[in-house]
């Protein structure tokens, strides 16, 4: 009955901000009433999740009407299960073609992820090194360099946007909708000049990832299109994805892109644009369904040590920050962008192509991924994605959490309790909240650097903590012949017990 009431309230208050905030609080309360963990295909029907999906659904519908957005597709995945996906609006407004879950969009800069994966595949086979100067593989690259003392541009610089290259080639592709061919790119690169010395500053560059794609072709001896579709998309079952000009079958499901809504004129219908030599930076097409498979693959590799398209450790390398932004709020891995937020870190990429705005992000700690594709130049998919992570992701975490087993301290731990001293300072062993802990009692924040000891053997514990201490190693209490604790080893160093 509560959920039916919520549905009526939604239809009554779509544009009323104050009441919508009350609804957010209400569904949050309802979500907390359900405590049994959900598994398998039951997750979308779990009241904690279903309530948030209803909220999200109503909010998306209202937002689209507010700006007359042509169409949108959203998908949410938890581990290997698609929790929720829905298509809104039209794939083609003039023809009245409804948007579908398998509608195909130009995903633009998502392409950089696939180019980077291809580069790392070639590294795994020993065919390149990320610190190779790009001229080792592209001898025709002769861009003017006003910084003769700078480091050479290396492959890793292309993947982290730290090469100092211009954003585009010497062609006004985004205004004239005419991208260069491979021959055009080779012929004109000498007319351009590096903007910064390599490895000194972050500067986003479509040219840089296009050069990375050219390296894939040179080393593999195959076209970029053939390589990516065969070595990445096919193994992942991404049957609605392609490089460059889609096939006739895919073209039939390709959405029509629309420009921004202006006050003085209707939305402009955007033409199909072939990115040509810039396919590795911006030329791929895909569906939300396929990108949910792409996210599931990432979750599989992150949770295992298998090899599937890439080695698991290689993907983890790609998704670590290799170039930190100046504000320390995120950075770039190899291809992947990393955004550091208060509640979670997001790993993924977005894309903007004439009439197409898209984003795909993964929250590793929650094991939740979200994809949002729109076919409007002002679609702003990040707004919808942020709400999905704000509302739906926490509900999924709550719904899948196993109930905590009440802990009880082992009575034998009392023999370890006390003060231990070394030349470096003092450690206090205490039992707190049913756990055996080591703290620094003289610190202003003694709990800030605490270590929790988990039993693994007789008088031996695994150290859990953070920072520069010996976390992940063993703690061992040494006893004298009378059975009294006299020493605490934390890793290889020890402290003497204070009588």
Secondary structure, DSSP 8 states (H G I E B T S, - for coil): -HHHHHHHHHHH-TT-HHHHHHHHHHHHHHHHT--S---GGGGGGSHHHHHHHHHHHHHHHHHHHHHT--EEEEEEEETTEEEEEEEEEEEETTTTEE--TT-EEEEETTHHHHHHHHHHHHHHTTS--TTSBGGGT-TT---B-S-TTS---BHHHHHHT-S---SS-SS-HHHH-----HHHHHHHGGG-B-SS-TTSS----HHHHHHHHHHHHHHHSS-HHHHHIIIIITTTT-TT-EESS--HHHHTTB--EE----SSS---EE-----GGGHHHH-EEEEHHHHHHHHHHHHHHHHS--BSSSBHHHHHHHTS-SEE-TTSSEEE-SS-EEEE-SS-EEEEEEEEETTEEEEEEEETTTTEEEEEEESBTT--HHHHHHHIIIIIIHHHHHHH----------GGGGGG-EEEEETTEEEEEEEETTEEEEE-TTSTTTTTT-EEEEEEETTEEEEE--TTS-TTSEEEEEE-TTS-EEEEEETTEEEEE--
